[in-house]
Amino acid sequence: MSGGYDINLFANPPDCNFLCSVCHGVLKRPVRLSCSHIFCKKCILHWLTRQNTCPCCRKEVKRRKMVHVNKLRKTIGHLHVKCKNAVAGCLVTCPLAYRKEHQDSCPFELTDCPNEGCTAQVLRGVLAEHCQYCQQGGQHCCPSGRGATLAASEHAQHNCYHELCDAWGQCHERNRTLLLSLLGHVRRVHRTTNFIRRQLAQLGNFLEDDALLLSAHTQEAEVTPESEVWEAQGQRVL
């Protein structure tokens, strides 16, 4: 198998210095031999299983002296490539290093239907529409446009009018229960308010009676000393 990238993958023909002499593809994970020739790592390792010489100059190869050419690898990574789904209609080109990232979101990528039992493969761009009408399962929108979501098995039994009536009845019953509970709280608050009002009225009466008693005692204390003075004067006259 070829260890390099297919030349047809690139948006523009790559420089001949970027080609592997073994697979004639664009260098992938390039390594340099001690003789300075560069090959795809996979290609040269496969070559060395058959013979221990450089494919170009036939000099002896020592594996421990092979060096990864990272700078060249980065340069090739910046070359623009076509999407692998170009035949399906994708016109995007991107640096080789970001090809996988684009592929993971490409709308022209074939994707398996997530519904259990469905073996269809559809383009990612129309997957949502496929799942909506897939007969193998999943949630579908009600065809009458009422907003309900249904499983495929529920279509035959689904009746929007009956379900709306049931939902309205349940909502009405919940509202009635809440209203009765609220009225009960209002009655309890009303009883408590009346009780507090009666207690305040009684407290006012008690305070009023205490004020009258205090006033009477005060007047009595003011009158008593004067009468004693008159009695003392009468006794001296006699």
VENRA-V118838 format. One record per residue. N is the residue number from 1. RES is the residue in one small letter. PSI is psi in whole degrees, 0 to 359 (none if undefined). Layout:
n:res:psi
N:RES:PSI
N:RES:PSI
This chain:
n:res:psi
1:m:146
2:s:137
3:g:348
4:g:180
5:y:143
6:d:132
7:i:324
8:n:348
9:l:335
10:f:145
11:a:327
12:n:148
13:p:126
14:p:158
15:d:145
16:c:339
17:n:347
18:f:6
19:l:145
20:c:134
21:s:345
22:v:305
23:c:348
24:h:19
25:g:178
26:v:137
27:l:131
28:k:122
29:r:61
30:p:143
31:v:146
32:r:136
33:l:170
34:s:338
35:c:3
36:s:0
37:h:145
38:i:137
39:f:166
40:c:142
41:k:316
42:k:319
43:c:313
44:i:324
45:l:321
46:h:322
47:w:318
48:l:346
49:t:342
50:r:323
51:q:152
52:n:43
53:t:160
54:c:135
55:p:338
56:c:307
57:c:354
58:r:17
59:k:154
60:e:140
61:v:131
62:k:116
63:r:325
64:r:346
65:k:3
66:m:139
67:v:134
68:h:131
69:v:82
70:n:326
71:k:315
72:l:322
73:r:319
74:k:322
75:t:315
76:i:327
77:g:339
78:h:353
79:l:139
80:h:136
81:v:160
82:k:153
83:c:144
84:k:347
85:n:23
86:a:324
87:v:328
88:a:349
89:g:357
90:c:128
91:l:7
92:v:137
93:t:144
94:c:163
95:p:146
96:l:323
97:a:338
98:y:12
99:r:317
100:k:321
101:e:318
102:h:319
103:q:325
104:d:345
105:s:4
106:c:127
107:p:347
108:f:5
109:e:132
110:l:132
111:t:141
112:d:141
113:c:131
114:p:350
115:n:131
116:e:130
117:g:346
118:c:126
119:t:10
120:a:146
121:q:125
122:v:162
123:l:142
124:r:327
125:g:337
126:v:14
127:l:318
128:a:319
129:e:320
130:h:314
131:c:329
132:q:326
133:y:7
134:c:132
135:q:357
136:q:356
137:g:195
138:g:177
139:q:130
140:h:154
141:c:145
142:c:129
143:p:341
144:s:356
145:g:24
146:r:358
147:g:356
148:a:148
149:t:134
150:l:151
151:a:160
152:a:324
153:s:348
154:e:352
155:h:319
156:a:323
157:q:353
158:h:131
159:n:108
160:c:317
161:y:312
162:h:320
163:e:323
164:l:321
165:c:316
166:d:317
167:a:319
168:w:318
169:g:317
170:q:319
171:c:319
172:h:318
173:e:319
174:r:318
175:n:321
176:r:318
177:t:317
178:l:320
179:l:316
180:l:320
181:s:318
182:l:318
183:l:322
184:g:318
185:h:320
186:v:318
187:r:318
188:r:320
189:v:321
190:h:316
191:r:318
192:t:321
193:t:317
194:n:319
195:f:315
196:i:322
197:r:317
198:r:320
199:q:320
200:l:322
201:a:316
202:q:319
203:l:323
204:g:319
205:n:318
206:f:317
207:l:323
208:e:317
209:d:318
210:d:323
211:a:321
212:l:317
213:l:318
214:l:323
215:s:319
216:a:316
217:h:324
218:t:315
219:q:320
220:e:321
221:a:329
222:e:327
223:v:324
224:t:314
225:p:321
226:e:320
227:s:323
228:e:324
229:v:316
230:w:321
231:e:320
232:a:321
233:q:322
234:g:322
235:q:324
236:r:324
237:v:316
238:l:none
